[in-house]
Amino acid sequence: DDGASPAAPPPAAQPDLYGAAERALGEGRVAEALALLERIASAAPGSVASGRALIDIGETHLRAARPGDARRAFARYLREQPGGTSREAARVSICRIDAGAGRFADAAACYAAYLAEFPRGTFAEEARRAASVAGEESKKAP
């Protein structure tokens, strides 16, 4: 193995890859599923399929108790999907990860960014409460 990434699949192959990723997850082959999802995400950055794969990568990492990897997938989604339909969920997931890790200043900034983008969003009330708590906690930190 030369360490090179596998070639991106043609768009027509993506449904087959998604099916294979879903089967792998269902059978507990998480690493295989993540590799397949990464192939989809890398095939056409900014595409709907890529965005969906990045959200699935983030959620899979969360279920596997790997919040750092999940955060990276959600942040990548936000970078690559400026008009993506899952931006709200990706943003709030990052905020929750930061808060859960005790990075309260980051969480407060994240929730502020969420509210700036989604002032009446699904998670707006949570964001307002959490931003206040995170801001207070960050003031207590040494």
C-alpha positions in Angstrom: 0.0 0.0 0.0 1.4 3.4 -1.0 -0.7 5.3 1.5 -2.6 7.1 -1.3 -6.3 7.7 -0.9 -8.5 5.5 -3.1 -9.9 7.2 -6.1 -13.1 9.0 -5.6 -16.0 7.0 -6.8 -18.1 8.2 -9.8 -21.4 9.7 -8.7 -23.4 6.7 -9.9 -21.4 4.5 -7.5 -22.3 6.6 -4.4 -25.6 4.9 -3.7 -23.8 1.5 -3.7 -21.2 2.9 -1.3 -23.9 4.3 0.9 -25.6 0.9 1.0 -22.3 -0.8 1.8 -21.6 1.7 4.6 -25.1 1.2 6.1 -24.6 -2.6 6.0 -21.2 -2.3 7.6 -22.6 -0.1 10.4 -25.5 -2.5 10.9 -23.0 -5.4 11.2 -20.7 -3.4 13.6 -17.9 -2.8 11.1 -17.5 0.9 12.1 -14.1 1.4 10.6 -15.2 0.0 7.3 -18.3 2.2 7.3 -16.4 5.3 8.1 -13.9 4.6 5.3 -16.8 4.2 2.8 -18.5 7.4 4.1 -15.2 9.3 3.7 -14.9 8.1 0.1 -18.4 9.6 -0.5 -17.6 12.8 1.3 -14.3 13.3 -0.6 -15.8 12.4 -4.1 -17.4 15.8 -4.6 -16.9 18.3 -1.7 -19.9 20.6 -1.4 -22.3 18.1 -3.0 -25.5 16.9 -1.2 -24.0 13.4 -1.0 -20.8 14.7 0.5 -22.7 16.7 3.1 -24.9 13.7 4.1 -21.8 11.6 4.4 -20.0 14.1 6.6 -23.1 14.3 9.0 -23.2 10.5 9.1 -19.4 10.4 9.8 -19.9 12.9 12.7 -22.8 11.0 14.1 -21.0 7.6 13.8 -18.0 9.1 15.7 -20.4 10.4 18.4 -22.0 7.0 18.9 -18.4 5.5 19.1 -17.5 8.0 21.9 -15.0 9.8 19.7 -16.2 13.4 20.1 -13.0 14.9 18.7 -13.4 13.1 15.4 -17.1 13.9 15.4 -16.3 17.6 15.9 -13.9 17.5 12.9 -16.5 16.0 10.7 -19.2 18.5 11.7 -16.7 21.4 11.2 -15.8 20.1 7.8 -19.5 20.0 6.9 -19.8 23.7 7.9 -16.8 24.7 5.8 -17.9 22.7 2.7 -21.6 23.2 2.9 -22.3 26.9 3.2 -25.9 26.4 2.2 -26.3 22.9 3.5 -29.6 21.7 5.0 -27.9 20.2 8.1 -25.9 23.3 9.1 -28.1 23.8 12.1 -27.6 20.3 13.5 -23.8 20.3 12.6 -23.3 23.7 14.4 -25.2 22.7 17.6 -23.4 19.3 17.7 -20.1 21.2 17.7 -21.3 23.4 20.5 -22.4 20.4 22.6 -19.1 18.7 22.0 -17.2 21.8 23.2 -19.4 22.2 26.3 -19.1 18.5 27.1 -15.3 18.7 26.9 -15.3 21.6 29.3 -14.2 24.1 26.5 -16.7 26.7 27.8 -15.3 29.7 26.0 -15.4 27.7 22.7 -18.9 26.5 23.5 -20.1 30.1 24.3 -18.6 31.3 21.0 -20.1 28.4 19.1 -23.6 29.0 20.6 -23.3 32.7 19.7 -22.4 31.7 16.1 -25.4 29.3 16.1 -27.7 32.1 17.2 -26.3 34.5 14.7 -27.1 32.1 11.9 -30.3 30.6 13.3 -31.9 33.2 15.7 -35.2 31.3 15.6 -33.7 27.8 14.9 -34.8 24.5 16.3 -32.1 24.7 19.0 -32.3 28.5 19.7 -33.6 28.2 23.2 -31.0 25.6 24.1 -28.4 27.8 22.6 -29.4 30.8 24.6 -29.4 28.9 27.9 -26.2 27.1 27.1 -24.4 30.2 25.9 -25.2 31.9 29.2 -24.0 28.9 31.2 -20.9 28.4 29.1 -20.1 32.1 29.4 -20.3 31.9 33.1 -18.2 28.7 33.3 -15.5 30.2 31.1 -15.2 33.1 33.5 -14.5 30.7 36.3 -11.8 28.8 34.5 -8.2 29.7 35.4 
